[in-house]
């Protein structure tokens, strides 16, 4: 009965290399900031006086993301298909101490037109999250409540549409939006050396 709303902002730097014409491998390092609202108002707590409910508590934490992955790609002059798989580990601090491991798989199929790319696809996201800390509920007798929780994604798949533009061989920009029971937004500006 506890409602949790989560907003994640993630920025990273990626180094990659095409080791085969159809295989790109990469490593990433980045920062993540997470703002969460934990609504305890519907929680059934024994011993609370009638008419008293627990509050909604804001929780903020940030940390470092490490990871890597690969992209398999195939295409022709006017179309492409690809699958990108990424593995990441995140350790955070702040209001919570957390460890998050995730695997994402992003299949796409699309069109190429005069420097533009348009695609449809999806995103599979599997996360294993462990959080611990102390909530200050601000209620008599319930000031500091220690907790430890493990979380899993409720919905692993969502749909995605995207577009991108290559300014030249070194610079490209892309945007992707995901929808369904889980949403995501990706904005990438890439510069190749």
ZALUM-955012 format. One record per residue: x, y, z of N, C-alpha, C, O, CB in turn. Coordinates in pm, whole numbers, padded with zeros to 5 digits, always signed. Each point is the difference from the previous one (the first is absolute). Glycine has a CB too. Layout:
! residues N
XYZXYZXYZXYZXYZ;...
! end
This chain:
! residues 193
+00080-00121+00000-00080+00121+00000+00084+00127+00000-00054+00110+00017-00121-00237+00102;+00303+00115-00138+00087+00118-00002+00023+00039-00145+00048-00079-00081+00066+00012+00299;-00149+00193-00251+00018+00050-00137+00135+00069-00011+00036+00081+00086-00287-00051-00115;+00327-00063-00076+00132+00059-00022+00004+00062-00139-00032-00066-00099+00140-00103+00254;-00070+00297-00162+00021+00069-00127+00148+00030-00011+00061+00053+00093-00295+00049-00092;+00293-00136-00115+00144+00007-00017+00035+00080-00124-00054-00026-00107+00079-00195+00223;+00066+00320-00103+00051+00073-00116+00152-00014+00000+00066+00033+00098-00261+00133-00095;+00249-00215-00116+00143-00027-00012+00058+00088-00110-00054+00005-00110+00022-00243+00191;+00143+00306-00050+00076+00075-00100+00139-00060-00006+00068-00012+00102-00202+00227-00062;+00175-00253-00161+00126-00071-00017+00079+00065-00112-00050+00019-00111-00054-00235+00193;+00230+00250-00052+00091+00059-00099+00125-00087-00003+00053-00037+00104-00143+00274-00066;+00136-00269-00160+00119-00084-00006+00088+00034-00119-00041+00069-00093-00085-00248+00206;+00247+00128-00107+00096+00006-00111+00023-00143-00044+00016-00091+00082+00097+00305+00005;-00110-00233-00218+00015-00134-00055+00119-00003-00094+00015+00089-00084-00263-00131+00105;+00331-00059-00009+00108-00027-00095-00033-00129-00072-00035-00100+00064+00209+00221+00079;-00164-00120-00276-00039-00119-00074+00092-00023-00118+00075+00090-00040-00311-00056+00111;+00229-00154-00127+00078-00035-00119-00077-00104-00079-00058-00093+00057+00277+00145+00061;-00218-00036-00251-00055-00102-00088+00110-00104-00020+00097+00027-00071-00255+00139-00048;+00145-00282+00180+00104-00101-00014-00027-00095-00117+00091-00069-00047-00052+00084+00293;-00162-00017-00292-00040-00068-00123-00099+00091-00071-00059+00086+00065+00096-00320+00035;-00059+00219-00229-00093+00089-00070-00141+00002+00059-00075+00096-00019+00208-00136-00183;-00170-00066+00273-00135-00010+00056-00001+00002+00153-00107-00013+00059+00041-00115-00261;+00183+00145+00269+00008-00009+00145+00077+00119+00058+00117+00021-00030-00127-00271+00013;-00060+00327+00101+00059+00111+00073+00001-00036+00147-00102-00045+00053+00023+00214-00225;+00192-00150+00241+00006-00022+00144+00029+00133+00068+00067+00086-00058+00012-00326+00026;-00129+00258+00155+00017+00128+00067+00009-00017+00150-00042-00101+00057-00082+00210-00242;+00180-00007+00247+00003+00013+00145-00054+00136+00037+00017+00096-00076+00182-00252+00095;-00265+00167+00096-00057+00127+00042+00033+00027+00146+00018-00092+00080-00204+00066-00247;+00195+00155+00199+00009+00045+00138-00087+00125+00008+00000+00082-00092+00237-00178+00128;-00309+00112+00072-00089+00114+00009-00048+00027+00141+00041-00065+00096-00111+00018-00326;-00018+00145+00240-00062+00038+00127-00150-00015-00013-00058+00022-00106+00246+00139+00160;-00250-00199+00056-00145-00013+00004-00052+00076+00121+00059-00004+00108-00050-00222-00225;-00120+00295+00098-00071+00066+00109-00142-00051+00005-00067-00008-00104+00211+00213+00083;-00193-00240+00140-00131-00061+00012-00081+00076+00105+00046+00022+00112+00047-00249-00178;-00214+00268+00027-00094+00065+00091-00123-00090+00009-00063-00032-00101+00147+00267+00043;-00116-00276+00180-00108-00096+00023-00097+00056+00104+00041+00064+00096+00113-00255-00153;-00283+00165+00036-00102+00028+00100-00056-00133+00047-00048-00080-00080-00010+00306-00025;+00063-00250+00236-00053-00123+00059-00123+00038+00081+00011+00065+00104+00220-00177-00096;-00349+00071-00057-00128+00035+00063-00043-00113+00093-00044-00106-00044-00022+00246-00157;+00079-00115+00332-00036-00099+00101-00145+00013+00046-00043-00074+00088+00281+00072-00015;-00315+00095-00130-00133+00031+00054-00095-00120-00004-00089-00009+00085+00123+00243-00158;-00019-00325-00023-00090-00115-00009+00055-00123+00071-00063-00106-00001-00019+00196-00215;+00200-00079+00279+00059-00115+00068-00082-00036+00124-00041+00086+00077+00270-00020-00162;-00251-00194+00101-00076-00051+00116+00100-00029+00112+00063-00106+00001-00247+00006-00151;+00197+00193+00243+00094-00013+00111-00078-00027+00127-00083+00081+00041+00250+00073-00153;-00141-00268+00174-00067-00032+00127+00052+00091+00110+00119+00029+00008-00149-00269-00080;-00060+00286+00157+00038+00083+00113-00012+00149-00025+00015+00079+00094+00134-00260-00030;-00175+00222-00190-00020+00143-00025-00138+00039+00049-00097-00072-00023+00251+00067-00177;-00166+00119+00268-00133+00045+00043-00090+00025-00121+00049+00036-00107+00053+00067+00313;-00232-00121-00191-00094+00024-00110+00012+00145-00049+00016+00093+00080-00173-00269+00013;+00147+00193-00225+00004+00134-00059+00140+00052-00026+00016+00107-00058-00227-00063+00172;+00313-00116-00073+00137+00042-00025+00058-00088-00109-00003-00123+00008+00032+00204+00232;+00024-00016-00343+00065-00075-00108+00145+00047-00011+00035+00109+00044-00255-00137-00168;+00299-00056+00066+00141+00033-00019+00015+00096-00118-00085+00001-00089+00153-00226+00183;+00038+00305-00096+00016+00102-00104+00061-00056-00129+00037-00117-00008-00013+00286+00189;-00014-00081-00281+00078-00025-00120+00139+00058+00024+00014+00116+00038-00221-00111-00191;+00308-00085+00131+00136+00040+00031+00080+00015-00129+00006-00093-00080-00018-00024+00304;+00073+00234-00246+00090+00015-00115+00137-00059+00032+00052+00018+00110-00175+00190-00182;+00179-00279-00024+00131-00063+00017+00085+00036-00122-00044-00017-00113-00054-00175+00252;+00219+00242-00116+00091+00034-00110+00134-00069+00024+00050-00005+00112-00164+00229-00147;+00169-00278-00072+00132-00062+00009+00066+00004-00137-00068+00012-00101-00008-00161+00291;+00207+00137-00192+00074+00003-00126+00120-00092+00009+00038-00044+00109-00113+00280-00154;+00134-00265-00070+00113-00091+00001+00067-00012-00134-00030+00075-00094-00080-00196+00273;+00202+00026-00187+00080-00023-00120-00048-00128-00069-00030-00100+00066+00229+00218+00037;-00205-00112-00235-00042-00113-00083+00121-00048-00080+00070+00079-00062-00309+00010+00047;+00262-00220+00017+00103-00064-00081-00067-00107-00084-00095-00064+00045+00276+00111+00127;-00133-00066-00293-00060-00106-00079+00063-00017-00136+00103+00060-00032-00310-00018+00152;+00142-00125-00197+00046-00027-00136-00105-00078-00076-00105-00035+00054+00343+00036+00024;-00207-00026-00202-00094-00076-00081+00045-00010-00143+00116+00022-00034-00297+00051+00183;+00085-00106-00234+00030-00018-00142-00123+00028-00084-00113-00008+00047+00288-00162+00010;-00149+00204-00183-00106+00019-00099+00027-00091-00119+00110+00001-00055-00147+00239+00129;-00063-00317-00112+00002-00076-00124-00084+00078-00100-00113+00037+00031+00142-00262+00089;+00025+00251-00240-00072+00084-00097+00015-00059-00140+00101-00060-00035-00063+00264+00179;-00143-00184-00223+00003-00040-00141-00089+00097-00075-00103+00044+00051+00145-00290+00005;-00004+00278-00177-00082+00091-00077+00044+00008-00145+00092-00069-00043-00134+00199+00249;-00025-00044-00277+00030+00026-00140-00007+00152-00020+00005+00075+00098-00098-00303-00174;+00082+00272-00047+00003+00143-00030-00115+00076+00064+00018+00115+00041+00096-00169-00254;-00234-00007+00221-00117+00075+00046-00067-00058+00125-00104+00051+00041+00070+00012-00276;+00091-00165+00297-00062-00058+00119+00107-00059+00091+00113-00022-00043-00325-00026-00087;+00174+00022+00256+00092-00063+00094-00081-00074+00106-00119+00023+00019+00293+00157-00058;-00105-00271+00105-00053-00067+00118+00115-00016+00099+00114-00020-00040-00294-00104-00095;+00149+00134+00263+00105-00011+00101-00058-00052+00131-00120+00009+00025+00248+00179-00134;-00039-00243+00191-00033-00040+00137+00116+00044+00088+00113-00043-00020-00256-00157-00057;+00113+00286+00174+00102+00046+00095-00030-00061+00137-00112+00007+00049+00145+00210-00177;+00070-00276+00188-00012-00059+00132+00099+00070+00092+00117+00014-00033-00191-00239-00062;+00025+00270+00212+00082+00074+00095-00013-00062+00138-00109-00035+00044+00082+00247-00179;+00141-00224+00204+00006-00048+00137+00059+00111+00085+00105+00054-00034-00081-00298-00039;-00090+00281+00185+00053+00105+00086-00008-00039+00146-00083-00082+00041+00015+00252-00211;+00157-00110+00250+00000-00011+00146+00005+00142+00054+00076+00083-00048+00041-00311+00047;-00199+00255+00102-00007+00133+00060+00005-00013+00151-00068-00083+00059-00066+00170-00255;+00217-00003+00259+00001+00014+00145-00032+00144+00032+00057+00091-00059+00113-00278+00088;-00261+00208+00066-00044+00136+00030+00013+00029+00150+00014-00090+00082-00173+00083-00277;+00153+00136+00225-00006+00045+00138-00089+00123+00004-00039+00052-00104+00271-00143+00156;-00264+00136+00066-00094+00111+00020-00098-00042+00106+00039-00049+00106-00014+00130-00344;-00155-00061+00211-00102-00044+00095-00004-00152+00011-00045-00054+00102-00087+00259-00155;+00178-00275-00051+00002-00146-00002+00138-00050-00038+00073+00068-00073-00316-00074+00014;+00280-00111+00107+00115-00073-00053-00057-00107-00091-00082-00081+00043+00229+00126+00163;-00103-00045-00332-00062-00088-00098+00104-00067-00089+00109+00052-00022-00312+00092+00025;+00165-00261-00051+00074-00069-00104-00103-00042-00105-00100-00064+00032+00284-00018+00129;-00158+00118-00287-00093-00030-00108+00079-00065-00114+00097+00058-00049-00251+00135+00114;+00111-00311-00106+00054-00067-00118-00110-00004-00104-00115-00031+00032+00278-00109+00105;-00129+00172-00262-00103-00002-00103+00054-00056-00130+00118+00009-00031-00228+00188+00139;+00017-00255-00183+00025-00047-00136-00108+00057-00088-00119-00012+00030+00230-00202+00051;-00070+00278-00191-00100+00049-00095+00031-00055-00138+00117-00017-00037-00152+00227+00172;-00070-00237-00211+00011-00048-00137-00092+00088-00084-00119+00013+00031+00175-00254+00039;-00001+00301-00177-00078+00092-00082+00004-00042-00147+00092+00038-00073-00042+00148+00236;-00149-00263-00208-00009-00033-00143-00064+00116-00077-00092+00066+00050+00074-00312+00005;+00068+00270-00178-00053+00108-00082+00004-00040-00146+00085-00077-00044-00009+00247+00212;-00171-00115-00244+00002-00011-00146-00039+00137-00054-00092+00064+00052+00033-00316-00050;+00129+00296-00107-00027+00136-00043+00038+00031-00143+00049-00086-00074-00017+00148+00305;-00056+00064-00269+00025+00052-00133+00110+00105+00005+00014+00071+00100-00252-00117-00167;+00316+00057-00041+00104+00101-00016-00037+00089-00119-00022-00050-00110+00199-00104+00209;-00183+00287-00078-00036+00094-00107+00079+00129+00016-00025+00076+00093-00205-00176-00108;+00325+00127-00075+00071+00128-00007+00056+00045+00135-00019+00116+00039-00129-00054-00228;+00215-00148+00259+00058+00033+00129-00093-00022+00118+00045+00002+00114+00091+00161-00234;-00265-00183+00094-00097-00026+00108-00015-00149+00022+00014-00080-00093-00136+00293+00039;+00091-00251+00179-00033-00137+00036-00133+00002+00073-00023+00085+00086+00269-00152-00070;-00334-00027-00049-00129-00015+00068-00013-00147+00036+00029-00087-00083-00136+00283-00042;+00062-00225+00247-00009-00141+00039-00117-00026+00095-00055+00091+00062+00301-00108-00092;-00280-00110+00037-00094-00052+00100+00071-00117+00067+00091-00061-00057-00301+00134-00074;+00166-00104+00250+00062-00111+00071-00056-00013+00139-00118+00026+00025+00325+00004-00158;-00122-00069+00223-00042-00016+00139+00119+00003+00093+00115+00013-00042-00310-00146-00034;+00164+00123+00204+00106-00009+00101-00041-00101+00106-00107+00008+00060+00175+00232-00102;+00022-00336+00063-00013-00095+00110+00091+00050+00111+00117+00029-00025-00171-00227-00130;+00002+00210+00277+00080+00046+00113-00023-00093+00118-00112-00016+00048+00099+00255-00129;+00122-00301+00128-00004-00086+00118+00091+00064+00104+00120+00016-00024-00167-00228-00114;-00007+00247+00252+00079+00063+00106-00008-00082+00128-00102-00063+00029+00062+00289-00132;+00147-00224+00177+00007-00062+00131+00049+00110+00094+00118+00037-00003-00072-00274-00089;-00136+00289+00176+00032+00114+00086-00006-00042+00146-00091-00071+00042+00000+00230-00215;+00190-00113+00250+00001-00019+00145+00024+00135+00063+00100+00066-00028-00014-00305+00010;-00179+00282+00104+00007+00131+00066-00010-00020+00151-00071-00087+00049-00033+00201-00251;+00179-00030+00274-00012-00001+00146+00023+00140+00052+00063+00082-00067+00015-00322+00079;-00129+00268+00106+00016+00132+00060-00094+00016+00117-00049-00098+00057+00118+00192-00278;-00093+00031+00257-00089+00032+00111-00096+00108-00046+00041+00105-00050+00135-00166+00222;-00306+00035-00156-00103+00100-00029-00034+00074+00128-00022-00061+00104-00070-00078-00292;+00088+00271+00179-00044+00082+00112-00146+00035-00026-00029+00086-00083+00264+00008+00127;-00326-00161+00025-00143+00018-00024-00058+00120+00076-00111+00043-00031+00094-00289-00006;+00089+00298+00132-00047+00118+00072-00122-00023+00086-00072+00094+00030+00165+00037-00212;-00118-00255+00224-00114-00032+00086+00052-00046+00136+00103-00066+00007-00245+00003-00208;+00072+00096+00308+00043-00045+00133+00012-00153+00004-00093-00071-00038-00017+00273+00143;+00223-00250-00059+00022-00143+00008+00044-00063-00130+00043-00116-00001-00210+00112+00178;+00159+00076-00288+00041-00050-00131+00093+00099-00068-00011+00022-00121-00206-00148+00099;+00308+00186+00096+00087+00101-00058+00096-00060-00102+00002+00044-00115-00019+00086+00325;+00094-00228-00172+00100-00059-00088-00035-00147-00022+00005-00080+00093+00172+00242-00013;-00211-00196-00204-00039-00136-00034+00103-00056-00098+00005+00043-00115-00251+00008+00153;+00329-00148+00006+00095-00060-00093-00072-00093-00097-00103-00058+00033+00285+00074+00141;-00126-00028-00295-00062-00088-00098+00106-00059-00090+00112+00051-00011-00324+00084+00017;+00173-00243-00070+00080-00063-00105-00098-00063-00096-00091-00072+00042+00290+00029+00112;-00184+00070-00283-00098-00046-00098+00071-00042-00129+00103+00056-00037-00278+00096+00137;+00117-00252-00166+00045-00041-00133-00113+00025-00097-00115-00032+00028+00272-00144+00067;-00125+00235-00212-00100+00036-00100+00031-00067-00133+00116-00022-00034-00154+00242+00148;-00068-00253-00187+00010-00052-00136-00095+00079-00088-00100+00052+00049+00163-00284+00033;-00033+00241-00212-00088+00068-00094-00130-00078-00015+00002-00123-00013+00196+00219-00108;-00309-00025+00124-00129-00065-00019-00022-00035-00147-00046-00110-00033-00046+00235+00231;+00126-00032-00286-00015-00021-00144+00138+00004-00064+00068+00102+00008-00301+00002-00008;+00274-00213-00063+00134-00007-00058+00008+00064-00139+00106+00052-00036-00070-00260+00167;-00144+00204-00209+00004+00049-00138-00084+00126-00017-00104+00016+00065+00139-00250-00144;+00010+00322-00008-00083+00109-00052+00034+00024-00146+00102-00048-00049-00117+00153+00279;-00069-00030-00298+00020+00032-00142+00080+00128-00012+00007+00078+00095-00223-00193-00156;+00276+00138-00057+00080+00120-00019-00008+00046-00145-00011-00081-00092+00165+00011+00277;-00149+00202-00203+00015+00062-00132+00111+00104+00013+00019+00060+00106-00266-00098-00169;+00319+00060-00048+00109+00096+00010+00038+00057-00135-00042-00048-00105+00123-00073+00303;+00001+00226-00192+00051+00066-00119+00138+00055+00032+00032+00031+00114-00266+00028-00195;+00316-00049-00022+00133+00054+00017+00048+00067-00126-00057-00018-00107+00105-00157+00274;+00058+00254-00153+00059+00068-00115+00151-00003+00012+00055+00028+00107-00258+00122-00130;+00271-00184-00087+00146+00003-00004+00043+00128-00069-00024+00020-00119+00038-00274+00114;+00052+00342+00082+00048+00126-00057+00117-00024-00094+00013+00066-00103-00089+00056+00307;+00162-00216-00168+00113-00043-00083+00048-00133+00057-00070-00062+00079+00138+00303-00137;+00051-00285+00017+00050-00129+00048+00035+00001+00148+00015-00107+00060+00073+00066-00288;-00075+00159+00289+00041+00009+00140-00113+00031+00097+00005-00043+00115+00214+00116-00198;-00322+00000+00041-00104+00046+00091-00137-00052-00041-00037+00006-00117+00172+00198+00164;-00210-00255+00051-00140-00035-00026-00082+00021+00126+00052-00002+00112+00016-00166-00287;-00195+00189+00154-00096+00029+00107-00116-00097-00014-00044-00028-00112+00111+00273+00121;-00119-00297+00103-00115-00090-00008-00091+00021+00121+00044+00042+00107+00093-00210-00237;-00265+00137+00109-00101+00009+00104-00088-00122-00008-00040-00041-00109+00044+00294+00103;-00035-00313+00122-00089-00117+00003-00097+00015+00116+00037+00046+00108+00141-00192-00210;-00302+00108+00078-00104+00001+00104-00058-00140+00011-00031-00064-00101-00022+00309+00058;+00039-00291+00165-00059-00130+00025-00134+00015+00067-00021+00092+00079+00247-00192-00060;-00318+00010-00050-00135+00010+00053-00053-00140+00028+00058-00099-00042-00099+00314-00084;-00069-00220+00197-00057-00125+00049-00019+00014+00150-00020+00111+00049+00129-00247-00235;-00102+00025+00260-00011+00007+00146+00121+00064+00064-00008+00047+00113-00134-00248-00120;+00255+00204-00063+00120+00069+00046+00040+00098-00110-00012-00033-00118+00089-00167+00260;-00031+00318-00107+00042+00099-00099+00148+00029+00016+00058-00019+00107-00289+00120-00109;+00293-00054-00107+00137+00048+00007+00021+00107-00105-00073+00007-00099+00153-00230+00184;+00020+00306-00064+00040+00103-00095+00151-00002-00009+00069+00007+00102-00273+00137-00051;+00257-00155-00172+00144+00000-00022+00036+00114-00096-00061+00013-00106+00073-00264+00146;+00085+00331-00004+00053+00105-00086+00150-00020-00005+00067+00005+00103-00255+00160-00047;+00243-00187-00175+00143-00028-00016+00063+00096-00099-00052+00019-00110+00011-00260+00164;+00151+00301-00016+00086+00076-00091+00133-00072-00001+00067-00010+00103-00184+00234-00056;+00156-00276-00163+00121-00080-00012+00104+00074-00080-00031+00062-00102-00102-00271+00119;+00259+00202+00029+00113+00053-00072+00105-00110-00009+00042-00055+00101-00091+00293-00024;+00090-00269-00199+00101-00104-00021+00135+00065-00027+00009+00103-00068-00184-00263-00022;+00280+00099+00145+00136+00051-00022+00066-00075-00115+00115+00028-00034-00095+00033+00277;
! end
